[in-house]
Amino acid sequence: MSLLALAVAAPGVALSEAGSMARLSPDESTASASVSKTDYFSKDLLRAVQNERRGASVPALQEHEALSLVAEMHARDMARRNYAADVSPEGFTLMDAVRQADRKTLYSAFGTTIAVVDAGMNAEAVVAALMSDSANAENVLRAGFDHVGVGAVERDGRLYVVQLLARVEGQLARPLPVNASAAESLRADFAVRGMTPVSWSVSDAAGETLLRGSGERIRDPRGVPVEGYLNLDVAMGADIYTLRGPYIRVN
């Protein structure tokens, strides 16, 4: 059995982000004739992961559409360009990709497991191999994660597997446009009762704050275009948490 696997977990923060803004290129969302999509195998992998969590008395994960989309796209990109990493060769992180693809979800934690294995291995064998690594096992069994997306793509006798795990803390009441105008609504429904919005900010890919304000609407008194990622600071009792939201351009 041949296996290459890695895991990244960042509870409470996003993955380390690239120093420059990146976009999903057309090639990253276009199927290649030489790459085989394996939706059925992704479902098998998810069932195998759920079994591992059930055996450890950890709550089941809920499949998340945006996480699944990004996981499949990244698996396809790894297969096409023959690499295995949670960051693209251009430095585009999986959390960047999720925040560009998902226009509503607010995340507080994010992790990945990535594997390249011989084609023909069944889902249980792939998950067993992943669980043999302590970092992967910690991600798979992390009780704080509640959502997951799985992508699996086969090419040239190899199976490329990407699993994205996250904790979802809420949803914006309506999808945030990529090109957001000033006074765009940031009203959100939170997963936990008692979460209270404190402030919002827009940061670049390196985490530097470009714009900050309070209230439930984006306001830019300077009138200068800003491009970055939305963050919402929320209070829960005496604690303040930062939730990661979509990528936006404020014009």
Stockholm file with secondary structure:
# STOCKHOLM 1.0

chainA/1-251         MSLLALAVAAPGVALSEAGSMARLSPDESTASASVSKTDYFSKDLLRAVQNERRGASVPALQEHEALSLVAEMHARDMARRNYAADVSPEGFTLMDAVRQADRKTLYSAFGTTIAVVDAGMNAEAVVAALMSDSANAENVLRAGFDHVGVGAVERDGRLYVVQLLARVEGQLARPLPVNASAAESLRADFAVRGMTPVSWSVSDAAGETLLRGSGERIRDPRGVPVEGYLNLDVAMGADIYTLRGPYIRVN
#=GR chainA/1-251 SS CCEEEEEEEEETSCCCCCSSCCCCCGGGGSCCTTCEECHHHHHHHHHHHHHHHHHTTCCCCEECHHHHHHHHHHHHHHHHHTCCCSBCTTSCBHHHHHHHHCSSEEEEEEEEEEEEEETTCCHHHHHHHHHTSHHHHHHHTCTTCCEEEEEEEEETTEEEEEEEEEEEEEEESSCCCSEECTTCBCCEEESSTTCEEEEEEEECTTCCEEEEECSSBCCCTTCCCEEEEEEEEEEETTEEEEEEEEEEEEC
#=GC SS_cons         CCEEEEEEEEETSCCCCCSSCCCCCGGGGSCCTTCEECHHHHHHHHHHHHHHHHHTTCCCCEECHHHHHHHHHHHHHHHHHTCCCSBCTTSCBHHHHHHHHCSSEEEEEEEEEEEEEETTCCHHHHHHHHHTSHHHHHHHTCTTCCEEEEEEEEETTEEEEEEEEEEEEEEESSCCCSEECTTCBCCEEESSTTCEEEEEEEECTTCCEEEEECSSBCCCTTCCCEEEEEEEEEEETTEEEEEEEEEEEEC
//
